[in-house]
Amino acid sequence: MRKSLLPEAGENKFQKIKRKSAVAEAAGIKLTKLSIGQPSGPALVEARCAAAQAVLSDDESKHEYQDNGSPGVKDFAKRFVNYHVGIDLNREGISFLPLPGVKPALDMVIKSLGSWVKDVRVATVGTMTNPGYPTPADMCAMIEGISHFHLKLKPEKGFLFDLDDLGSLGELGEGDLLMLNFPHNPTGIIAEIDWLRGVCAYCEKRGIRVFNDAAYARLAHNGLSQTLTDVAVEFPDLNWAEAFSASKLGNNTGWRVGAIVGSSEFVGDIARIKGNMDSGFVAPMAAGIIHLLENHNDQVEKVREMYAERLDCLQQILTECGMELAVEPQAGFFILCNSPRVAFGQGIADAEAFNDLMISKTGVVGVPFGSYIRYAVCTTDIAALRDEITAAFSRAKVAY
């Protein structure tokens, strides 16, 4: 008898929203999709042209397995990381690793702790996933020997966590992992230099590995945001790694290109896992990305400026209509609000209930995160739809 071997599990958050949106559209509701966290439109033309040239090249290195290197794009990982950070990385004890996107690398980062090796150890991992993008927590649940907890992201502290409150499942110690996400999805918060120095000092002293998913690093909207790399190099005994992605820079989500930098021991462990799991990225895509970043950064900056302007516009609309921001976004293309307790003249149980009402009554689609709701500006020209969005939230008559 054929049957699934997996336990019953809840429906994926984003697939559920897509399903509800499809039902609403089929019922004739015109949707304003502020839920989609994927840049719309084709990749920037400069990247496409360079990728096309690489595809047409007779150079075999551009068409073979890249594995843990990048023979088709010389020194890609180092060049890609250098684009994101503000310091010289020509120093001992630092390694680079090209990636076919950051999301699958999250699994490799967790597996590199070695918890799955029988009779070796149990590793504890803390993630920024409540509220947060759920993938790191989901992967922890699938890997043997991992004890996972959500870091306590405190709204009163701008959704940062306290270093004296990391022991939700026991004190983090030697060989455990602090898994960061800065700039953060869905809050849009950034990590500033003094706070990061505190994290690095804490982890170095206790032998805790620290990793940062920095997919939105180049979409910070002020000069205060720091990468983990900028700070971690000040701590010679820290085991650290940071991953950067090309997906958000110029509409390259499907190109699956990224890179990791970090202490040689940590990156080396990740590389051992990766070497048994994939054959590397597609070299022509990486060639297109590095050409764009090294020769046309002005085009990437225009994309960042567009998101900043849209966030400002949406923030003004939401606050004028009575919505409460959970925190003011400083990066990316998301804005997080507290879910109202009253809307459309009725009590609201949580953000999912509020989102369902907004879809059915106004066509506005967001993403619920427990008691918070996230709106995205990457696929919608907020200024062009200002009147429609304002009318939708005005109809809701929200209250807290």
C-alpha positions as CSV (number, residue, x, y, z in Angstrom):
1,M,0.0,0.0,0.0
2,R,1.4,3.3,-1.0
3,K,1.5,6.1,1.5
4,S,3.4,9.2,2.5
5,L,6.3,8.6,4.9
6,L,6.2,12.1,6.3
7,P,4.1,13.2,9.3
8,E,1.2,15.6,8.9
9,A,2.3,19.2,8.8
10,G,0.8,22.6,8.3
11,E,0.5,24.1,4.9
12,N,3.4,26.3,3.8
13,K,2.6,29.9,4.7
14,F,3.3,31.4,1.3
15,Q,1.6,28.6,-0.6
16,K,-1.5,29.1,1.5
17,I,-1.6,32.8,0.6
18,K,-1.2,32.0,-3.1
19,R,-4.1,29.5,-2.8
20,K,-6.3,32.1,-1.1
21,S,-5.3,34.7,-3.6
22,A,-6.3,32.4,-6.5
23,V,-9.7,31.7,-4.9
24,A,-10.3,35.4,-4.5
25,E,-9.3,36.2,-8.1
26,A,-11.6,33.4,-9.3
27,A,-14.4,35.1,-7.4
28,G,-13.8,38.3,-9.3
29,I,-11.9,40.2,-6.6
30,K,-9.1,42.5,-8.0
31,L,-6.0,41.9,-5.9
32,T,-3.3,44.3,-4.7
33,K,-0.5,41.8,-4.0
34,L,1.6,43.3,-1.2
35,S,2.5,39.8,-0.2
36,I,5.1,38.8,-2.8
37,G,8.7,39.0,-1.6
38,Q,10.1,38.5,-5.1
39,P,11.3,41.4,-7.3
40,S,9.1,41.6,-10.4
41,G,10.2,42.1,-14.0
42,P,13.3,40.7,-15.9
43,A,16.8,40.9,-14.6
44,L,18.7,44.1,-15.3
45,V,19.7,44.2,-18.9
46,E,23.4,44.6,-18.2
47,A,23.5,41.3,-16.4
48,R,21.4,39.5,-19.1
49,C,23.8,40.7,-21.8
50,A,26.9,39.5,-20.0
51,A,25.2,36.2,-19.1
52,A,24.2,35.7,-22.8
53,Q,27.8,36.3,-23.9
54,A,29.0,33.6,-21.4
55,V,26.3,31.2,-22.7
56,L,27.6,31.7,-26.3
57,S,31.2,31.3,-25.3
58,D,33.2,28.3,-26.5
59,D,35.2,28.4,-23.3
60,E,34.4,25.0,-21.7
61,S,34.9,26.3,-18.2
62,K,31.7,28.3,-18.5
63,H,29.7,25.1,-19.3
64,E,31.1,22.5,-16.9
65,Y,30.4,21.7,-13.2
66,Q,31.7,24.5,-11.0
67,D,31.6,22.3,-7.8
68,N,33.0,24.3,-4.9
69,G,34.9,26.6,-7.1
70,S,34.1,28.8,-10.1
71,P,36.4,28.0,-13.0
72,G,34.0,29.7,-15.4
73,V,34.2,33.0,-13.4
74,K,37.6,33.6,-11.9
75,D,37.5,34.3,-8.2
76,F,33.8,34.8,-8.2
77,A,33.1,34.3,-4.5
78,K,35.8,36.7,-3.4
79,R,34.8,39.4,-5.9
80,F,31.1,39.0,-5.0
81,V,31.8,39.2,-1.3
82,N,34.1,42.2,-1.8
83,Y,31.2,44.0,-3.4
84,H,29.1,43.7,-0.2
85,V,31.7,44.5,2.5
86,G,33.7,47.6,3.3
87,I,37.0,46.1,4.4
88,D,40.1,44.4,2.9
89,L,39.7,40.6,3.1
90,N,43.2,39.7,1.9
91,R,44.2,38.1,5.3
92,E,44.9,34.8,6.8
93,G,42.2,32.5,8.1
94,I,39.4,33.6,5.8
95,S,37.9,31.4,3.1
96,F,35.3,31.9,0.3
97,L,32.7,29.6,-1.2
98,P,30.5,30.2,-4.2
99,L,26.9,29.1,-3.8
100,P,23.9,28.2,-6.1
101,G,21.7,30.5,-4.0
102,V,21.6,31.1,-0.2
103,K,18.5,29.1,0.7
104,P,20.0,25.6,0.1
105,A,23.2,26.8,1.9
106,L,21.2,27.3,5.1
107,D,20.8,23.5,5.3
108,M,24.5,23.0,4.7
109,V,25.4,25.5,7.5
110,I,23.3,23.5,10.0
111,K,24.6,20.2,8.8
112,S,28.2,21.4,9.1
113,L,27.8,21.3,12.9
114,G,28.1,17.5,12.6
115,S,25.1,16.7,14.7
116,W,24.0,14.0,12.3
117,V,27.1,12.0,12.9
118,K,26.1,9.1,15.2
119,D,27.3,9.2,18.8
120,V,29.0,12.5,18.2
121,R,27.0,15.4,19.7
122,V,23.8,17.3,19.8
123,A,24.0,20.9,18.6
124,T,21.8,23.8,19.6
125,V,20.8,26.4,17.1
126,G,19.1,29.7,17.7
127,T,17.3,31.4,14.8
128,M,15.7,34.8,14.1
129,T,12.5,33.2,12.9
130,N,9.8,34.4,15.3
131,P,8.8,36.6,13.6
132,G,10.9,35.7,10.6
133,Y,11.4,33.7,7.4
134,P,10.8,30.2,8.5
135,T,13.3,28.2,6.4
136,P,16.2,28.0,9.0
137,A,13.8,26.7,11.7
138,D,12.2,24.3,9.3
139,M,15.6,22.9,8.3
140,C,16.6,22.5,11.9
141,A,13.6,20.3,12.4
142,M,14.7,18.0,9.6
143,I,18.3,17.5,10.7
144,E,19.2,14.8,13.2
145,G,20.8,15.9,16.5
146,I,19.7,19.6,16.3
147,S,18.0,21.3,19.3
148,H,16.4,24.5,18.0
149,F,15.0,27.6,19.6
150,H,13.7,30.9,18.3
151,L,15.7,33.9,19.6
152,K,13.5,36.3,21.6
153,L,13.2,39.2,19.2
154,K,12.0,42.0,21.4
155,P,9.7,44.7,19.9
156,E,10.6,47.1,22.6
157,K,14.3,46.8,21.5
158,G,13.6,47.1,17.8
159,F,13.4,43.3,17.5
160,L,17.0,42.8,18.5
161,F,17.7,40.1,21.1
162,D,19.5,40.3,24.4
163,L,22.8,38.4,24.7
164,D,21.9,37.5,28.3
165,D,18.7,35.8,27.1
166,L,20.1,33.2,24.6
167,G,19.5,30.2,26.7
168,S,16.0,29.4,25.8
169,L,16.9,25.7,25.5
170,G,19.9,25.8,27.7
171,E,23.1,27.9,27.4
172,L,24.6,28.0,24.0
173,G,28.2,26.7,24.1
174,E,31.1,25.3,22.2
175,G,30.1,24.2,18.7
176,D,26.5,25.5,18.9
177,L,25.2,28.0,16.3
178,L,23.7,31.5,16.4
179,M,21.9,31.9,13.1
180,L,21.3,35.6,12.3
181,N,19.4,37.3,9.5
182,F,20.5,40.9,8.9
183,P,19.0,42.9,7.3
184,H,16.0,41.0,8.6
185,N,12.9,39.6,6.9
186,P,10.2,40.6,7.7
187,T,11.1,43.5,10.1
188,G,13.6,45.3,7.9
189,I,15.9,45.9,10.9
190,I,19.6,46.2,10.5
191,A,22.6,45.3,12.6
192,E,24.8,48.2,13.8
193,I,28.5,48.0,14.5
194,D,28.4,48.1,18.4
195,W,25.7,45.6,18.7
196,L,27.4,43.2,16.3
197,R,30.7,43.6,18.2
198,G,28.8,42.5,21.3
199,V,27.5,39.4,19.5
200,C,30.9,38.5,18.2
201,A,32.6,38.9,21.6
202,Y,29.9,36.8,23.3
203,C,30.3,34.0,20.7
204,E,34.1,34.1,20.6
205,K,34.3,33.7,24.4
206,R,31.9,30.7,24.4
207,G,33.0,29.0,21.2
208,I,29.7,29.5,19.6
209,R,29.6,29.6,15.8
210,V,27.8,32.6,14.3
211,F,26.3,32.8,10.8
212,N,24.4,35.6,9.1
213,D,22.1,35.4,6.1
214,A,22.8,38.8,4.4
215,A,20.6,38.4,1.4
216,Y,19.5,42.1,1.7
217,A,22.9,43.6,2.6
218,R,23.0,45.9,-0.4
219,L,19.4,47.0,0.1
220,A,20.0,48.9,3.4
221,H,18.5,52.4,3.2
222,N,20.9,54.2,5.6
223,G,24.6,54.2,6.4
224,L,24.3,52.4,9.7
225,S,23.9,48.8,8.5
226,Q,27.0,46.6,9.0
227,T,27.7,43.1,7.7
228,L,28.9,40.5,10.0
229,T,32.1,40.2,8.0
230,D,32.9,43.9,8.6
231,V,33.0,43.1,12.4
232,A,33.9,39.4,12.7
233,V,37.4,39.9,11.4
234,E,38.2,41.8,14.6
235,F,37.8,38.6,16.6
236,P,40.6,36.1,15.6
237,D,39.2,33.2,17.6
238,L,35.6,33.5,16.4
239,N,34.2,30.8,14.1
240,W,31.9,32.8,11.7
241,A,30.4,32.8,8.2
242,E,28.2,35.1,6.2
243,A,26.2,34.4,3.0
244,F,25.4,37.0,0.3
245,S,22.9,36.6,-2.5
246,A,22.4,38.0,-5.9
247,S,18.6,37.4,-5.9
248,K,17.5,40.8,-4.7
249,L,20.0,43.1,-6.3
250,G,18.6,43.3,-9.8
251,N,15.7,40.9,-10.2
252,N,17.9,37.9,-10.3
253,T,15.9,35.6,-8.0
254,G,15.9,32.7,-10.4
255,W,19.6,32.9,-11.3
256,R,20.6,31.1,-8.0
257,V,23.9,32.8,-7.4
258,G,25.6,33.7,-4.1
259,A,28.7,33.2,-2.0
260,I,29.9,32.6,1.6
261,V,32.8,34.1,3.4
262,G,34.0,33.3,6.9
263,S,36.6,31.7,9.1
264,S,38.4,28.9,7.3
265,E,37.3,26.2,9.7
266,F,33.6,27.0,9.5
267,V,33.6,27.6,5.7
268,G,35.7,24.4,5.3
269,D,33.0,22.4,7.1
270,I,30.3,23.9,5.0
271,A,32.3,23.2,1.8
272,R,32.6,19.5,2.8
273,I,28.8,19.2,3.1
274,K,28.3,21.2,-0.1
275,G,30.7,19.1,-2.0
276,N,28.5,16.1,-1.4
277,M,25.2,17.8,-2.2
278,D,25.6,19.9,-5.4
279,S,27.8,20.6,-8.4
280,G,27.9,24.4,-8.0
281,F,26.1,27.3,-9.7
282,V,25.5,28.0,-13.4
283,A,28.6,29.9,-14.5
284,P,27.0,32.1,-17.1
285,M,24.6,33.4,-14.5
286,A,27.4,34.2,-12.2
287,A,29.3,35.9,-15.1
288,G,26.3,38.2,-15.6
289,I,26.0,39.0,-12.0
290,I,29.6,39.9,-11.4
291,H,29.6,42.1,-14.6
292,L,26.6,44.0,-13.3
293,L,28.0,44.6,-9.9
294,E,31.5,45.6,-11.0
295,N,30.5,47.8,-13.9
296,H,27.0,49.0,-13.4
297,N,26.4,49.5,-9.7
298,D,24.5,52.6,-10.5
299,Q,21.7,50.4,-11.9
300,V,21.6,48.4,-8.7
301,E,21.5,51.6,-6.6
302,K,18.5,52.7,-8.6
303,V,16.7,49.5,-7.6
304,R,17.5,50.1,-3.9
305,E,16.3,53.8,-4.2
306,M,13.0,52.6,-5.7
307,Y,12.4,50.2,-2.8
308,A,13.2,53.0,-0.3
309,E,10.8,55.4,-1.9
310,R,8.0,52.8,-2.1
311,L,8.5,51.9,1.6
312,D,8.3,55.6,2.6
313,C,5.1,55.9,0.6
314,L,3.4,52.8,2.0
315,Q,4.5,53.7,5.5
316,Q,2.7,57.0,5.2
317,I,-0.4,55.4,3.8
318,L,-0.6,52.8,6.5
319,T,0.0,55.2,9.4
320,E,-2.5,57.7,8.1
321,C,-5.1,54.9,8.0
322,G,-4.4,53.9,11.6
323,M,-2.2,50.9,11.1
324,E,0.6,50.5,13.7
325,L,4.1,49.8,12.5
326,A,5.8,47.1,14.5
327,V,9.2,48.7,13.7
328,E,10.4,51.2,11.1
329,P,12.1,49.4,8.3
330,Q,15.7,50.3,7.5
331,A,16.4,47.9,4.7
332,G,14.9,45.6,2.0
333,F,11.3,45.9,0.7
334,F,9.2,44.8,3.6
335,I,7.2,46.7,6.2
336,L,5.9,44.9,9.3
337,C,2.7,46.1,11.2
338,N,1.0,45.0,14.4
339,S,-2.2,43.2,13.5
340,P,-5.2,45.3,14.5
341,R,-7.7,44.0,17.1
342,V,-10.7,45.4,15.3
343,A,-11.3,45.8,11.6
344,F,-14.5,46.2,9.5
345,G,-16.4,46.6,12.7
346,Q,-15.5,43.2,14.1
347,G,-12.9,41.6,16.5
348,I,-9.8,40.2,14.9
349,A,-8.2,37.0,16.3
350,D,-4.8,37.3,14.7
351,A,-2.9,38.5,11.6
352,E,-4.2,35.6,9.5
353,A,-7.8,36.5,10.2
354,F,-7.1,40.2,9.4
355,N,-5.4,39.2,6.1
356,D,-8.3,37.0,5.1
357,L,-10.7,39.9,5.7
358,M,-8.6,42.3,3.8
359,I,-8.4,39.9,0.8
360,S,-12.1,39.2,0.7
361,K,-13.3,42.8,1.3
362,T,-10.6,45.0,-0.3
363,G,-8.3,42.7,-2.4
364,V,-5.2,43.7,-0.4
365,V,-2.9,40.7,0.2
366,G,-0.3,40.6,3.0
367,V,1.6,37.9,4.8
368,P,0.6,37.1,8.4
369,F,3.3,36.3,11.0
370,G,1.3,35.5,14.2
371,S,0.4,38.9,15.7
372,Y,2.1,40.8,12.9
373,I,1.4,41.3,9.2
374,R,4.0,42.0,6.5
375,Y,3.5,44.0,3.4
376,A,6.0,44.0,0.5
377,V,6.7,46.7,-2.1
378,C,8.8,44.9,-4.6
379,T,6.1,44.1,-7.1
380,T,3.8,47.0,-6.7
381,D,4.2,50.7,-7.6
382,I,2.9,52.1,-4.4
383,A,2.7,55.7,-5.5
384,A,0.7,54.7,-8.6
385,L,-1.8,52.8,-6.5
386,R,-1.8,55.2,-3.6
387,D,-5.5,56.0,-3.9
388,E,-6.6,52.4,-4.1
389,I,-4.4,51.3,-1.2
390,T,-5.6,54.2,1.0
391,A,-9.2,53.4,0.2
392,A,-8.7,49.8,1.2
393,F,-7.2,50.5,4.6
394,S,-9.7,53.3,5.2
395,R,-12.6,50.9,4.7
396,A,-11.0,48.5,7.2
397,K,-11.3,51.2,10.0
398,V,-8.7,49.4,12.1
399,A,-8.3,49.8,15.8
400,Y,-5.9,48.5,18.4
